[in-house]
Structure formats: structure tokens, C-alpha cells
Amino acid sequence: MLLDTHALLWLTMDDARLGERARDRIMHAPRVLYSSVSISELVIKHMLGKIELPGGERFPEIFARSGLVELPFTARHANALRDDPTLVRHNPFDRMLIAQARAEGIELLTADRVLLGLDRQWVHDAAR
């Protein structure tokens, strides 16, 4: 299972916005992944002054220390962006995350309403 950036933050911060069903999915997943794309998004938001980096000086190692596995963004993932042309104007980080999940054949846990609205059985609501 791949966590989108919101789900990654919510899990790391034990935020109540991460729903019970989502927590259960995470607990029972054989592997829980975070993407290098999410690290990029968090760093950019931090540089813009919008967020503090989770773990402070331990960022991004905090995620691996929590038992999560990094999923690097590859050329194969980039090519998979073409599979969803309707998302061309949507947030590029979210587009990359859904492309990664599709290319890897894994579930995506997200709070993004546009991605949830695609009605894909492998895209799950992080808020539930």
C-alpha cells in the first residue's frame, strides 16, 4: 500500500484525520510505502513556509525508522502518467502518486477527492 502525502503526515503525527478503516488497512498491509514524490512535496511546502518537516532533523529518516518503505519515482512511473490524461491539470504530486500505485499494482491511500472520484477499487479514502 502506498500512502499519499496527507496520509503519510497523518500517520506520522497520529492525526485523528486518518480514519479508522484507513488505520486498519495500514496495520494489515504486508508493506506500507511512502514515495520519494511525497518527500519532494513536503520539502517544497516546507521551503514555502507552509509546514514543518515531520521529525525535524530526522526528516526524512523518520519514515523508514517507523517501518515504512521508500518507493523511488522511476521512469516507468513517469511514463504511467499518460494512463490518466483526464488528470493532466490536477496536482502533479497526486498524479505521480497514482501513476506509481498503478504501475506497481498496489493500493493507494489518499484524501484527495479527485483521485477518490476516479472510482478505482485500489484507491482508498484515508479519512475513513
N, C-alpha and C positions, 0 to 999 in steps of 0.2 A: 504494500500500500504506500502510495506517495502522498505526502502532506503538502497542501498548498501553503503559501507563506502565512496566511492568517492562522490556519490550523497548527502550523509549527510554532508560532508565537503563543497561541492559546495553550498548547500542550506544555511548552516550556515554562510558562508563567502560571500554570494551573488555573487558567482563567475560566470562569463559570460560563463564558460564551461557548466553550467547547461542550457540545451536548453529550448526554448520557449514552445514546446509541453510538455516537462517534467515538467516545472513550472506550466503549465495549469493542468496537471494530479494531481500534488500535491495540487493545490488550490481547485480542485473539489473532491478530495478523502475524504470519510467520516472520515477516520482515517489515519494518517501518522505515521508509526512506524520506530523506529531505533532499531537495535539489540544489545544485550549485546556482541555479536560477534564483532561488529564494534568497541565497546568500547575497547575490548581486542586488536584488531588490531591497533587502534590508540595509545594505551598505549605502545605497543611493539615498534611501529615506533618512538614514542617519546623517549623511552629509548635508542634506537639505534642512536638518534640524527638526524633522518630524517625529523621530523616535530615538530612544536609547537602544543601544545594541544589547540583546539578551546575553547575560553572562559577563558583560563589561569586558575586562581584559581577557577573559576566557573565550571570547567570541572568535571564531565560530566553533571552537573545540567543544563547547558546552553541549552541542547536539550529539556528537559522537560519544562523549562521556555519558550521555543519557541513554545510550544504547541504540541511537538512530544511525542509519547507514546513508552515507552520501551517494547521490546519483549524479554524476557529472553530465552536463549537457553536451551531446555529441553531434557530429554532422548528420547522423541518422535521425536524431531527434529534430534537428533543424529542418531537414527535408520533410519530416512528418507534419510540419506547419501547413503544408499545401493541402492536407487532407480536410481542413476546415476553412474553406475560403470565406464562409459567412462571418468568420471571426476576424477578418483582416483589419478591422478598425477597433477591435477590442484591445484591452490592456495587453501589451506584448508579453509581460511576465506570465500572465494567466494563459495566454496562447501557448507559450513554451511549455508550461507545466502540463497542459492537457495533451500536447503533442508527445511529451515524454511518456506520460502514462499510457497513451495509446500504443506508441512504438514498443514499449516494454510489456504490454499486455497485463498491466496492473491497475488496481483501483486507484482513484484519486479522491481524496477527502478535501472538500473545498467549501467555502462560504460564499463563493461568487455566484450570484443569481443568474447571470448569463450562462455560465457553464452548467449550472444545475438545470437550467431551462432547455438545454440540448436534449434532455431526456435520454441519457445514456445510462444503462444499468450499472456501469462500472464507475460512475461519478456519484459520490455520496455527499450528503449535507453535513458539514462539520458542526453546524449549530443544533443539530438534533441528536 
